[in-house]
Amino acid sequence: MSSPTISVVIPAYKSRQFIADVIAAIGQEVESIVVVDDACPDQTGRYVMDHCKDDRITVLFHEKNLGVGGAVITGYRHALSLEADIIVKIDSDGQMDPGDLPDIVAPIANGYADYSKGNRFYDIEDVKGMPTARLIGNAGLSFLSKLSSGYWSIFDPTNGYTAIHRKALNALPLDKLAKRFFFESDMLFRLNIIRAVVVDVPIKARYGQEKSNLSISREIGKFFVYHLKNFFKRIFYTYYLRDFTVASIQLLIGAFLSLFGVIFGGNAWIKSIQSGQPATAGTVMLAALTVFIGIEFILAFFVYDYQFVPKNPLQHKQGRKKQKN
């Protein structure tokens, strides 16, 4: 069987001083390189055209800035037009080592996954060198991403060193993907909806003079809202629209009992304060018991959800059609 053709997409924005080194480090296993200048004020795309003499390079330009997601989507579409089998996304600022590309691609090339992404948190020495604020922020974002995407074993969701098989990419509603910093997290949510297999790949954390455009402290509020929205959409699509299982019933019962217990107990507590009379033992027990049983049902649902991750790669399936989520 012939080796899959690989294309690299590089979104370029304010990375003029780093991008030439990134391109030079991309190995010959890559057939094409798509650089997308996202209306860069430093004219990074023009710099690549003038200084990088690699025949594999195509430079595309946005007239206005669409964000990292918008740039990657443009690159994805071009890579698909080139009939690439696997499309890798690498940032242009030098934080991602092109030498890790074979490891990122391997799970897809070997037929184990549809989408793979880097994880900088496997090596404890790398973790020790990270700022505390970054560690806390990534831990919080990772938990939110697990909830919204359903990929409970995936960590480091904002890591943009990724690879995807063309069949999975063709099944995604590219027009509906988030265009800015939520792009990677939204990708995971959309991949779960199409039941794509996703794996983490350990990579080294790599930091130099470059500055990330993502401020976790500034974006975490927006991310929380987006993740919450995607969580409810995923639960509805997976457990009520497409199928109805025991887990669907567990979640409904758990939510009802928990809500009933909180409302009933809260109302009794307010009345107790207003009247000056303590609530009866029966009232307290009823409120506490319904909340406790409700939580047990919800936990049972999440145990099922944890086990319900996609296991059969889409690349082995025939006739996959684009979803309209």
C-alpha angles and dihedrals in degrees: 000000000000121000116260117257113246128208125188122213117201118188107207126206126146092341102113094129095052109034099079091058091047092053093044090055095055109109129233092255085081115086100191138017120204116196115192115198103207095205088291113193089212091056092235091168093055089048090055092050092051100041110025111075098185112134091213093067126105117179120206125188133212116209090211132024112267099173130249093297093051091050093048092049090053089050092047092054092050092047090052089052087055088054094239114174096208125027119200124197117211125175119238097226098081097249091116119066111224085207088074091060096097090054092048092049098042100083090053096040089050092051098246099113146017097213132024130185138186123257117198094188102074096085110069091205090058090048091052090056095053121099114258092238091055092049093050093044093050092046090053094045091046092055092048089049092052089054096046099039102035092226096125096175095053119101136179094040096180091059105115099194097112145148129201135187116240092239092058091044092051089053094055123094094235094183090061099049118111109264102208137041094324089063098102093047092046089050090059092051092049092046091055091051090057089042096241121168112244128190136184120233119201112238135170120261107242123193131167136142093320121108123217116234089213116092107191093195090054097042103037093088091054091044091053092055093045093048092049091051092048091047093058091043092051093048092049095046096044104037106027112020101040100026143358116216141161087274090058090056092045091055094048093049092043094050092046095048094044093048092045092050094049094047094043093046094044092050091049091049092052091048090049092054093047094048098037089230120120117240116258121259090246092055092049093046093048092051094045095044095051091049091047094049090044091054090049090055092047091050089050088053092052091049087057091045091051090056095043096077116135111269105172114073116234091223088075094052126087130226098016110176129206114265123231102212 
